[in-house]
């Protein structure tokens, strides 16, 4: 009886620790300034993060210092020719921040990827041309089966890849349920779309609500039983 209680207690502790680690690893890093180049490197989009005491937390000191220095080199977020602070092509006209940006080779447009998804009404991505927002596409415009996403403690993943075509005039994105889309980068209009290939099945979560902790318990229980038999 005593041995069983000890085993149950140990297994409970393992589950709690596992959940704690999952939560810690599933936290969005604070904003940090960064740059994104066009594929031919003729244009650079500079994304300046808002000043904060938590700015660039999680990066090494040298990298954080380099990122923060962007604010002193560039006067605003926007598109710069050849990364030259004196050659601003256009500036971001509103106060926003994004972790991922795609830049066209002509420097006219960008695709702004949305933040970590928590609701299906959240921004999936937006098209911005010469500083003006052209169109925002919500996640629920792309996903038919909500069970097709991969969930974690705080958010979910819905995309199975995205990018610009070789010509740079179209943005493509694939979803985890098998659908694919292409958009005109400058107008934001949908150029083509392919429906999901197969019905999506519910995805396991990484927060333990659909098997993570259960798997750990089963594994440790089996291991403990093996050790007991070996003795």
C-alpha positions in Angstrom: 0.0 0.0 0.0 2.8 2.4 0.9 4.6 1.6 -2.3 1.5 2.4 -4.4 1.0 5.7 -2.7 4.6 6.6 -3.3 4.3 5.7 -7.0 1.0 7.7 -7.4 2.6 10.7 -5.7 5.7 10.5 -7.9 3.5 10.2 -11.0 1.4 13.2 -10.0 4.6 15.3 -9.4 5.9 14.3 -12.9 2.6 15.4 -14.5 2.7 18.8 -12.7 6.3 19.4 -13.7 5.5 18.4 -17.3 2.6 20.8 -17.4 4.7 23.6 -15.9 7.5 23.1 -18.5 4.9 23.1 -21.2 3.4 26.4 -20.0 6.9 28.0 -19.8 7.9 26.8 -23.3 4.6 28.0 -24.7 5.0 31.7 -23.8 5.3 34.3 -26.5 8.6 36.2 -26.4 8.4 39.9 -25.8 8.7 42.1 -28.9 12.1 42.8 -30.3 13.1 45.0 -33.3 14.2 43.1 -36.4 14.8 43.4 -40.1 13.5 41.4 -43.1 15.1 41.5 -46.5 13.6 41.0 -49.9 14.8 37.9 -51.7 17.2 39.9 -53.8 18.2 42.0 -50.7 17.4 45.3 -52.6 14.9 46.3 -49.9 14.8 45.9 -46.2 11.7 46.2 -44.0 12.7 47.4 -40.5 10.3 46.5 -37.7 10.8 48.6 -34.6 9.5 47.2 -31.3 7.8 49.4 -28.8 10.1 50.3 -25.9 9.6 48.0 -22.9 11.5 46.8 -19.9 11.0 43.3 -21.2 12.1 44.2 -24.8 14.2 41.4 -26.3 14.1 39.2 -23.2 15.2 35.7 -24.1 17.9 36.7 -26.5 21.6 36.8 -25.8 23.0 40.2 -24.6 24.9 40.9 -27.9 21.9 40.1 -30.1 19.5 42.0 -27.9 21.9 45.0 -28.0 22.1 44.8 -31.8 18.4 44.6 -32.1 17.8 47.6 -29.8 20.3 49.6 -31.7 18.0 49.5 -34.8 15.9 52.1 -33.1 18.7 54.6 -33.1 19.7 53.9 -36.7 16.2 54.0 -38.2 13.7 56.7 -37.5 10.6 54.5 -38.0 9.3 51.1 -39.0 9.1 50.9 -42.8 10.7 50.0 -46.1 14.3 51.1 -46.7 16.3 50.8 -50.0 19.4 48.6 -49.5 18.9 48.9 -45.7 20.1 52.5 -45.9 18.5 54.6 -43.0 18.6 57.6 -45.3 16.6 56.0 -48.0 13.1 55.4 -46.6 10.7 54.3 -49.3 7.7 54.3 -47.1 6.9 54.2 -43.4 4.4 52.1 -41.5 1.4 54.5 -41.0 0.1 53.0 -37.8 1.4 51.6 -34.6 1.7 47.8 -34.9 4.3 45.1 -34.4 4.7 41.7 -36.1 7.2 38.9 -35.6 7.1 37.8 -39.2 7.2 39.9 -42.4 7.5 38.9 -46.0 8.9 41.5 -48.4 8.5 41.9 -52.2 11.5 42.6 -54.4 10.1 45.9 -55.6 9.7 47.1 -52.0 6.1 48.2 -52.5 4.4 45.6 -50.4 4.7 43.3 -47.4 2.7 40.5 -46.0 2.3 40.8 -42.2 1.8 37.5 -40.5 -0.6 37.6 -37.5 0.3 36.8 -33.9 0.0 33.5 -32.2 -3.6 32.3 -32.8 -5.9 32.1 -29.8 -9.3 32.6 -31.6 -10.4 31.7 -35.1 -11.4 35.3 -35.6 -7.7 36.4 -35.1 -5.6 37.9 -37.9 -4.0 35.2 -40.1 -2.1 37.7 -42.2 -2.5 41.1 -43.7 -1.4 42.8 -47.0 0.2 46.3 -46.7 1.2 48.3 -49.7 3.3 51.5 -49.5 2.3 51.8 -45.8 -1.4 51.4 -46.3 -3.3 48.3 -45.1 -5.0 46.7 -48.1 -6.6 43.6 -46.6 -6.6 41.5 -43.4 -7.5 37.8 -43.7 -8.8 36.1 -40.6 -8.1 32.5 -39.7 -11.7 31.5 -40.0 -11.7 32.6 -43.6 -9.2 29.8 -44.3 -10.2 27.0 -41.9 -13.3 24.9 -42.3 -12.7 22.3 -39.7 -11.5 23.8 -36.4 -10.4 20.4 -35.1 -7.7 20.3 -37.8 -5.5 22.7 -35.9 -2.7 21.7 -33.5 -3.3 23.1 -30.0 -0.9 24.0 -27.3 -1.3 25.4 -23.8 -1.9 29.0 -25.0 -2.5 29.0 -28.7 -3.0 26.8 -31.8 -1.2 26.3 -35.1 -3.3 26.3 -38.3 -0.7 26.8 -41.1 1.3 24.1 -42.9 3.6 26.5 -44.7 3.5 29.9 -46.4 5.7 32.2 -48.5 6.0 34.3 -51.7 6.1 32.7 -55.1 9.4 32.9 -57.1 8.0 35.9 -59.0 7.2 37.6 -55.7 3.8 38.8 -56.8 1.8 36.2 -55.0 1.5 34.9 -51.4 0.7 31.3 -50.9 -0.4 29.5 -47.7 -1.3 25.9 -46.9 -3.5 24.8 -44.0 -3.1 21.8 -41.8 -6.4 20.4 -43.1 -5.0 20.3 -46.6 -6.4 23.5 -48.2 -4.2 25.9 -50.2 -4.6 29.5 -51.2 -2.8 32.1 -53.3 -3.3 35.9 -53.0 -2.2 38.9 -55.0 0.4 40.6 -52.7 -0.5 44.1 -53.9 -4.3 43.9 -53.9 -4.8 41.2 -51.3 -7.3 39.5 -53.6 -7.7 35.7 -53.6 -6.2 34.4 -56.8 -6.8 30.7 -56.3 -8.0 28.3 -53.6 -8.0 24.5 -53.1 -10.4 22.9 -50.6 -9.2 20.4 -47.9 -8.1 17.1 -49.5 -9.4 14.9 -46.6 -11.5 15.4 -43.5 -9.3 16.5 -40.7 -9.1 14.5 -37.5 -8.7 16.1 -34.0 -5.1 16.8 -33.2 -3.5 16.0 -29.8 -2.6 18.9 -27.7 0.8 19.5 -26.0 -0.7 20.8 -22.8 -1.6 17.3 -21.5 -5.4 17.7 -22.0 -5.5 15.1 -24.7 -2.9 12.5 -24.0 0.5 14.1 -23.0 0.1 13.5 -19.3 -1.7 10.3 -19.8 1.2 9.0 -22.0 3.7 10.0 -19.3 1.7 8.2 -16.7 1.4 5.0 -18.8 5.1 5.1 -19.6 6.2 5.6 -16.0 3.7 3.1 -14.7 4.9 0.5 -17.1 8.5 1.3 -16.2 7.8 1.0 -12.5 6.0 -2.4 -13.1 9.0 -3.6 -15.1 11.4 -2.7 -12.3 9.2 -4.4 -9.7 9.1 -7.7 -11.8 12.8 -7.5 -12.4 13.4 -7.5 -8.7 
